[in-house]
Amino acid sequence: MSKEIKKVGLVVMGNISAGGGYPRVVYDLIAVLNEMGKEVYLLTPFKPDYQKIEQLYGPIKIKKVYTPGKIKSLFCIEDVVRRKLMKKEFRKMANEVDFIFDICGRIMDKYLPKNFDRDSYVIWALTSLDKGEWKEVNNFGRNLKERIRRFFMSDKFLPKKDIKIYAIDQWTGNDLVKKSGLNPDKKCLYPAIQVEELLCKNNKKKNQIIVHGRIDPIKRIEDSINIFYNGTKDNPEYNLVIIGGASPESERYMDCLKEIINRLKIQNRIKIIKNPSFEEIKRELLDSKILIDSERDVNLTMTSIEAMAAGNIILGYKNSSNYKEILENGKYGYGFENTEEGAEKLKEILRGLKERKISNKESVKRSKFFSREKFAERIKGIFGEN
């Protein structure tokens, strides 16, 4: 790519003013582009709340935002629907920028202006683009929304074969090939992690274990609680912190978790922190010794990398990108296939820490592979600026 890239457009269909992994990944992309001196242009159905973004993640600069009108926004109920409704705004942005990152992709390549260099439009796939499994539930609204979503997830809305796709990790790249028939670049665009701000510098840690990530049933936090309960029976001095973004739907799940905690009679040893700021996350990670991650069959998450940088030993479910790719199948951490094995591994880790046979030095070093500095290098490679 020979032309100089000064203006970068982003297609973002999620709400970046909320807590969670998706907005955090987008925030870090914008922050790195700001550091590189690029002007950022944003296409999104949600008006950014800069005060909320700064509170959650930090300040960013966006040169111009393209959003749908009030009437259009009422119909922006699904990713592809949003994209189709915003093709006019997309073309306006494309005419103003030198390069476009489309977060998660689908269909927008069909709306590129004829004079736009298609090599300057790339998709950053944070997830695979398949429909996924679905079972009908006893809720008309949810079923209708899911039917609409699955219609628009059909193959005819996939990007054309000439579009460059970068997967967030190899797990996602494999899914794109197997489930969607796409051909992502062999090089992954791993997310930027604020490793430098989290790096463990021999700070004195508490007897604390952490569960870090969105408070949602998909995270299987109840499994992590059971692993903590059974794995610390010989070490009752250890406490557990559950910290992560929460939505209104999270409240019912948290009620279920509290029931489990009360039944196990460990309420005095567990603290739940919802919608934390980055500074709160940083403090709790630096105070903790071990992270438990029970989410299954999932691609890379930032939480494990952040925990590694902060000096935590990672104990994660084996069939996931975190274990296979970040921990390199156990080279940099520990894995389990069920809660019983997880509890036994936790006991092993606690013994190792007590006897000083386990160190976090290698995992801290591994986390630097995902730093913002490395991310900027990968972006420069995509821009052809290396």
C-alpha positions as CSV (number, residue, x, y, z in Angstrom):
1,M,0.0,0.0,0.0
2,S,1.9,3.1,-1.3
3,K,-0.4,6.0,-0.3
4,E,0.0,7.6,3.1
5,I,-2.8,6.8,5.5
6,K,-3.9,9.7,7.6
7,K,-7.7,9.2,8.0
8,V,-9.0,5.8,9.3
9,G,-12.6,4.9,9.3
10,L,-14.1,2.4,11.7
11,V,-17.4,0.4,11.2
12,V,-18.6,-0.4,14.6
13,M,-22.1,-1.8,15.1
14,G,-21.8,-2.3,18.9
15,N,-22.1,0.3,21.6
16,I,-18.6,1.5,22.6
17,S,-19.9,3.5,25.6
18,A,-20.8,0.3,27.4
19,G,-18.7,-2.1,29.5
20,G,-17.4,-5.4,28.1
21,G,-14.9,-7.0,25.8
22,Y,-16.2,-5.7,22.5
23,P,-16.2,-2.0,23.4
24,R,-12.9,-2.4,25.1
25,V,-11.3,-3.9,22.0
26,V,-12.6,-1.0,19.9
27,Y,-11.5,1.6,22.5
28,D,-8.0,0.2,22.4
29,L,-7.9,0.3,18.6
30,I,-9.0,4.0,18.6
31,A,-6.5,4.8,21.3
32,V,-3.6,3.2,19.3
33,L,-4.7,5.0,16.1
34,N,-4.7,8.3,18.1
35,E,-1.1,7.5,19.3
36,M,-0.1,6.8,15.7
37,G,-1.3,10.3,14.7
38,K,-4.2,9.0,12.7
39,E,-7.6,10.8,12.5
40,V,-10.4,8.4,13.4
41,Y,-13.8,8.5,11.7
42,L,-16.6,6.3,13.3
43,L,-19.7,4.8,11.7
44,T,-22.0,3.5,14.4
45,P,-25.7,3.3,15.3
46,F,-25.0,4.5,18.8
47,K,-23.9,8.1,19.7
48,P,-20.7,7.8,21.7
49,D,-20.9,9.0,25.3
50,Y,-17.3,10.3,25.7
51,Q,-17.6,10.9,29.4
52,K,-18.7,7.3,30.0
53,I,-15.9,6.0,27.7
54,E,-13.3,8.0,29.6
55,Q,-14.7,6.8,32.9
56,L,-14.6,3.1,31.8
57,Y,-11.4,3.1,29.7
58,G,-9.8,6.4,29.2
59,P,-9.9,9.4,26.8
60,I,-10.0,9.0,23.0
61,K,-10.3,11.4,20.0
62,I,-12.8,10.8,17.2
63,K,-12.7,13.3,14.3
64,K,-16.2,12.6,13.0
65,V,-19.1,10.3,13.9
66,Y,-21.7,9.0,11.4
67,T,-25.0,7.8,12.9
68,P,-28.4,7.0,11.4
69,G,-31.3,9.4,11.7
70,K,-33.8,9.0,14.5
71,I,-36.3,7.1,12.4
72,K,-33.7,4.7,10.9
73,S,-32.2,4.1,14.4
74,L,-35.6,2.7,15.5
75,F,-35.1,-0.2,13.1
76,C,-31.4,-0.9,13.9
77,I,-32.2,-4.1,15.9
78,E,-29.6,-6.4,14.4
79,D,-26.0,-6.2,13.0
80,V,-26.7,-6.7,9.3
81,V,-30.0,-4.7,9.4
82,R,-28.0,-1.8,10.9
83,R,-25.4,-2.1,8.2
84,K,-28.0,-2.1,5.4
85,L,-29.8,0.9,6.9
86,M,-26.5,2.8,7.2
87,K,-25.1,2.3,3.7
88,K,-25.6,6.0,2.8
89,E,-23.6,7.1,5.9
90,F,-21.0,4.4,5.2
91,R,-20.4,5.8,1.7
92,K,-20.1,9.3,3.1
93,M,-17.4,8.1,5.5
94,A,-15.6,6.0,2.8
95,N,-15.3,9.1,0.6
96,E,-13.5,11.0,3.4
97,V,-11.1,8.4,4.7
98,D,-8.0,6.6,3.4
99,F,-8.5,3.2,5.1
100,I,-11.4,1.3,6.7
101,F,-11.5,-1.2,9.5
102,D,-14.8,-3.0,9.6
103,I,-15.3,-4.6,13.0
104,C,-16.8,-8.1,12.5
105,G,-17.6,-7.4,8.9
106,R,-20.5,-8.5,6.7
107,I,-22.1,-6.8,3.6
108,M,-20.4,-3.4,3.8
109,D,-17.9,-4.2,1.1
110,K,-20.9,-4.3,-1.3
111,Y,-21.5,-0.6,-0.5
112,L,-18.0,0.7,-1.1
113,P,-17.8,3.6,-3.6
114,K,-16.5,2.6,-7.0
115,N,-13.4,4.8,-6.6
116,F,-12.4,3.3,-3.2
117,D,-9.4,1.0,-3.2
118,R,-10.8,-2.3,-2.0
119,D,-7.4,-3.2,-0.6
120,S,-7.9,-0.3,1.8
121,Y,-11.0,-2.0,3.4
122,V,-10.3,-4.8,5.8
123,I,-12.5,-6.8,8.2
124,W,-11.3,-7.4,11.8
125,A,-13.2,-10.5,12.8
126,L,-13.7,-10.6,16.6
127,T,-15.9,-13.6,16.3
128,S,-16.8,-16.2,13.6
129,L,-19.5,-15.1,11.2
130,D,-21.7,-18.3,11.5
131,K,-25.2,-18.4,12.9
132,G,-24.4,-20.6,15.9
133,E,-26.7,-23.0,17.6
134,W,-30.2,-21.9,18.7
135,K,-33.1,-23.5,20.5
136,E,-36.5,-21.9,20.5
137,V,-37.5,-20.4,23.9
138,N,-40.8,-19.5,25.4
139,N,-40.5,-15.8,24.5
140,F,-42.1,-14.4,21.4
141,G,-39.9,-11.2,21.2
142,R,-36.6,-13.1,21.6
143,N,-37.6,-15.8,19.1
144,L,-38.6,-13.1,16.5
145,K,-35.4,-11.2,17.0
146,E,-33.4,-14.4,16.7
147,R,-35.2,-15.4,13.5
148,I,-34.4,-12.0,12.0
149,R,-30.8,-12.3,13.1
150,R,-30.4,-15.8,11.6
151,F,-31.9,-14.7,8.3
152,F,-29.4,-11.9,8.0
153,M,-26.6,-14.2,9.0
154,S,-27.1,-16.3,5.8
155,D,-24.2,-16.8,3.4
156,K,-25.4,-14.1,0.9
157,F,-24.5,-11.5,3.5
158,L,-20.9,-12.7,3.8
159,P,-18.1,-10.5,2.5
160,K,-16.8,-11.2,-1.0
161,K,-13.7,-13.4,-1.4
162,D,-11.4,-10.5,-2.4
163,I,-11.8,-8.8,1.0
164,K,-8.9,-9.1,3.4
165,I,-10.0,-10.5,6.8
166,Y,-7.9,-10.5,10.0
167,A,-9.1,-12.8,12.8
168,I,-8.6,-11.8,16.4
169,D,-7.0,-15.2,17.1
170,Q,-6.3,-18.5,15.4
171,W,-9.4,-20.1,17.0
172,T,-11.6,-17.5,15.3
173,G,-9.6,-17.9,12.0
174,N,-10.3,-21.6,12.0
175,D,-14.0,-21.0,12.6
176,L,-14.1,-18.6,9.7
177,V,-12.7,-21.3,7.4
178,K,-14.8,-24.2,8.7
179,K,-18.1,-22.6,9.4
180,S,-18.2,-19.7,6.9
181,G,-16.0,-20.8,4.1
182,L,-13.9,-17.6,4.3
183,N,-10.1,-17.3,4.0
184,P,-8.7,-15.0,6.7
185,D,-5.1,-13.9,6.6
186,K,-2.6,-16.2,8.3
187,K,-1.5,-13.4,10.5
188,C,-3.9,-12.7,13.4
189,L,-4.6,-9.2,14.6
190,Y,-4.6,-9.8,18.3
191,P,-6.2,-7.1,20.4
192,A,-4.2,-4.4,22.1
193,I,-3.9,-5.0,25.9
194,Q,-2.8,-2.3,28.3
195,V,0.0,-4.6,29.5
196,E,2.3,-1.8,30.3
197,E,-0.1,-0.3,32.9
198,L,-0.8,-3.7,34.4
199,L,2.7,-5.2,34.6
200,C,3.4,-6.8,37.9
201,K,6.3,-5.0,39.6
202,N,6.9,-7.3,42.6
203,N,3.9,-5.7,44.4
204,K,2.8,-7.5,47.5
205,K,-0.3,-9.6,46.6
206,K,-3.2,-10.6,48.9
207,N,-4.5,-14.1,49.4
208,Q,-6.9,-13.4,46.6
209,I,-8.3,-15.2,43.6
210,I,-10.2,-13.4,40.9
211,V,-12.9,-14.0,38.2
212,H,-12.6,-11.2,35.6
213,G,-15.0,-10.6,32.8
214,R,-18.6,-9.8,31.9
215,I,-21.1,-11.0,34.5
216,D,-23.1,-13.2,32.3
217,P,-24.3,-16.9,32.3
218,I,-22.0,-17.7,29.3
219,K,-19.0,-17.1,31.6
220,R,-20.1,-20.0,33.8
221,I,-19.1,-18.1,37.0
222,E,-21.0,-20.6,39.1
223,D,-18.3,-23.2,38.0
224,S,-15.6,-20.8,39.1
225,I,-17.3,-20.4,42.5
226,N,-17.4,-24.1,42.9
227,I,-13.8,-24.5,41.9
228,F,-12.9,-21.8,44.4
229,Y,-14.9,-23.4,47.2
230,N,-13.6,-26.9,46.8
231,G,-10.0,-25.8,45.8
232,T,-9.5,-23.6,48.9
233,K,-10.9,-26.0,51.6
234,D,-7.3,-26.3,52.9
235,N,-6.7,-22.6,52.4
236,P,-9.7,-20.7,53.9
237,E,-7.6,-17.5,54.2
238,Y,-8.1,-17.0,50.4
239,N,-10.9,-14.7,49.2
240,L,-12.6,-14.5,45.7
241,V,-13.3,-11.3,43.8
242,I,-15.8,-11.4,40.9
243,I,-15.3,-8.3,38.7
244,G,-16.8,-7.3,35.4
245,G,-19.3,-5.4,33.3
246,A,-23.0,-5.9,34.0
247,S,-26.2,-5.2,32.1
248,P,-29.8,-5.2,33.4
249,E,-30.0,-8.8,32.4
250,S,-27.0,-9.6,34.7
251,E,-29.0,-8.8,37.9
252,R,-31.0,-12.1,37.7
253,Y,-27.8,-14.0,37.1
254,M,-26.1,-12.3,40.1
255,D,-29.1,-13.3,42.3
256,C,-28.4,-17.0,41.3
257,L,-24.8,-16.6,42.1
258,K,-25.6,-15.2,45.5
259,E,-27.8,-18.1,46.2
260,I,-25.0,-20.5,45.4
261,I,-22.6,-18.4,47.6
262,N,-25.0,-18.4,50.5
263,R,-25.7,-22.1,50.2
264,L,-21.9,-22.8,50.3
265,K,-21.7,-20.4,53.3
266,I,-18.8,-18.4,51.8
267,Q,-20.4,-15.0,51.5
268,N,-17.8,-13.5,53.8
269,R,-15.1,-14.6,51.4
270,I,-16.5,-13.4,48.1
271,K,-16.9,-9.8,46.7
272,I,-18.7,-8.9,43.5
273,I,-17.8,-5.6,41.7
274,K,-19.9,-4.7,38.7
275,N,-19.1,-2.2,36.0
276,P,-15.7,-1.4,37.3
277,S,-13.4,1.4,36.0
278,F,-10.0,0.3,34.5
279,E,-8.4,1.6,37.7
280,E,-10.6,-0.8,39.8
281,I,-9.8,-3.7,37.5
282,K,-6.1,-2.9,37.7
283,R,-6.1,-2.7,41.5
284,E,-7.9,-6.0,41.9
285,L,-5.8,-7.8,39.4
286,L,-2.6,-6.6,41.0
287,D,-3.9,-7.7,44.4
288,S,-4.8,-11.2,43.1
289,K,-2.6,-14.3,42.7
290,I,-4.8,-16.6,40.5
291,L,-7.5,-16.0,37.8
292,I,-10.1,-18.7,37.3
293,D,-11.7,-18.7,33.8
294,S,-14.5,-21.2,33.3
295,E,-15.9,-20.0,30.0
296,R,-16.1,-22.8,27.4
297,D,-15.5,-23.1,23.7
298,V,-14.7,-19.5,23.3
299,N,-12.1,-17.4,21.4
300,L,-9.5,-15.2,22.9
301,T,-10.6,-12.9,25.8
302,M,-8.6,-9.9,27.0
303,T,-9.2,-10.8,30.7
304,S,-6.7,-13.6,30.9
305,I,-4.0,-11.6,29.2
306,E,-4.6,-8.7,31.6
307,A,-4.4,-11.1,34.6
308,M,-1.1,-12.5,33.3
309,A,0.4,-9.0,33.0
310,A,-0.7,-8.3,36.6
311,G,1.2,-11.4,37.8
312,N,-1.7,-13.9,38.1
313,I,-1.4,-17.6,37.5
314,I,-4.2,-18.6,35.0
315,L,-6.5,-21.6,35.6
316,G,-8.7,-21.9,32.6
317,Y,-11.1,-24.3,30.8
318,K,-9.1,-26.3,28.3
319,N,-11.3,-26.2,25.2
320,S,-10.8,-22.4,24.6
321,S,-8.5,-20.1,22.8
322,N,-7.3,-18.7,26.1
323,Y,-5.8,-22.1,27.1
324,K,-4.8,-23.3,23.6
325,E,-3.4,-20.1,22.2
326,I,-2.6,-17.7,25.1
327,L,-1.4,-20.3,27.5
328,E,0.0,-22.5,24.7
329,N,-1.7,-25.6,25.9
330,G,-0.5,-25.2,29.5
331,K,3.0,-23.8,28.9
332,Y,2.0,-20.6,30.6
333,G,-0.8,-21.7,32.9
334,Y,-3.1,-24.5,34.0
335,G,-6.2,-26.0,32.5
336,F,-9.2,-28.2,33.5
337,E,-12.0,-30.0,31.8
338,N,-14.5,-30.1,34.7
339,T,-15.0,-28.4,38.0
340,E,-13.6,-31.4,39.9
341,E,-10.3,-31.2,38.0
342,G,-10.4,-27.4,38.3
343,A,-10.5,-27.7,42.1
344,E,-7.6,-30.2,42.1
345,K,-5.6,-27.9,39.9
346,L,-6.3,-24.9,42.2
347,K,-5.0,-27.0,45.1
348,E,-1.9,-27.8,43.1
349,I,-1.3,-24.1,42.3
350,L,-1.8,-23.0,46.0
351,R,0.7,-25.6,47.1
352,G,3.1,-24.5,44.5
353,L,2.8,-20.9,45.5
354,K,3.2,-21.7,49.2
355,E,6.3,-23.8,48.5
356,R,7.6,-21.3,45.9
357,K,7.7,-23.9,43.2
358,I,5.4,-21.8,40.9
359,S,6.4,-18.5,39.5
360,N,4.5,-15.9,37.4
361,K,7.6,-14.6,35.6
362,E,7.0,-16.5,32.3
363,S,3.3,-15.7,32.1
364,V,4.1,-12.0,32.7
365,K,6.6,-12.2,29.9
366,R,4.1,-13.9,27.7
367,S,1.5,-11.1,28.2
368,K,3.9,-8.6,26.5
369,F,3.2,-10.4,23.2
370,F,-0.3,-8.7,23.3
371,S,0.9,-5.2,24.3
372,R,-0.3,-2.0,22.7
373,E,3.2,-1.6,21.3
374,K,3.0,-5.0,19.5
375,F,-0.5,-4.1,18.3
376,A,0.7,-0.9,16.8
377,E,3.4,-2.8,15.0
378,R,0.7,-5.1,13.5
379,I,-1.4,-2.2,12.5
380,K,1.6,-0.6,10.7
381,G,2.1,-3.8,8.9
382,I,-1.5,-3.8,7.6
383,F,-1.0,-0.1,6.6
384,G,2.3,-1.1,4.8
385,E,4.2,1.4,7.0
386,N,6.8,-1.1,8.4
